[in-house]
């Protein structure tokens, strides 16, 4: 289910279409400014339209926030990986001490350790430390030390700080989107109002100029693809009738990371420099098909999504 944006757009065409049209309409308005001056289309008002476009283009897209956000999520995931190693060591000692069927071992309550989210790891780590402390005497004979439990406590505290930081990253992406939508609406509304004035003026005077000011609200054609990729596996989403200029917006929704690339066949070894996308709930990584390796003449036409991890990962992408 797609959430409704906090600041909806006043148009359904793409940002690129709207921006390019504003340049075109500005040129027509400057050409006809003398005719339209008495209708409020002054040089200053046309300059204001140009300034609205500059203001809109100055706002970064979400893709420009990818680096900062990715670093934050990578730090969180790296810390979670450290806790997994530390907990696995203690759980292993509990297993060899009490056996898999023992109520004491089951009391550690860790299942599918490598699939737990960072939040779940943080919540479970306290119980591991508690159970380890309660059974220190028996488990010490198999290698458990107080330092191992202290290490888990320290790592979980560090993980909590990184978990708490991720909503800020998500909020930052939403702020960028909101600012961009606001500026886009200002530009579009200004352009549309001036074009309506010009259309009314030229309706019976000059049909050619009337048509120059028509603004079509084009609905962009976007195709969604999503799926799960098994550990060390591949998925090849359908991408029929594309060109190298086709825009792909990529996001990893679950798991550690996924690699996206075009190849001559479905599957195969990822090329050097393959694009790796890490999880981010709000930000898409934007690339053209050509940037992902697409080359129709060379037969490189199959989009591959490769999972280099030992756990299942999920993706969501938009084409167009």
ABEGO torsion letter per residue (X at the ends): XBBBBABBBABABBAAAAAAAAAAAAAAAAAAAAAAAAAGBBAAAAAAAAAAAAAAAABBBAAAAAAAAAAAAAAAAAAAAAAAAAAAAAAAAAAAAAEAABAAAAAAGBBGAAABBAAAAAAAAAAAAAAAAAAAAAAAAAGBBAAAAAAAAAAAAAAAAAAAAAAAAAAAAAAAAAAAAAAAAAAAAAAAAAAAAAAAAAAAABAAAAAAABBBBBBBBBBBBBEBBBBGBBBBBBBBGBBAABBBBBBBABEABBBBBBBABBEEBBBBGBBBBBBBAABBBBBBAAAAGBBAAAGBABBBBBBABABBBBBBBBBX
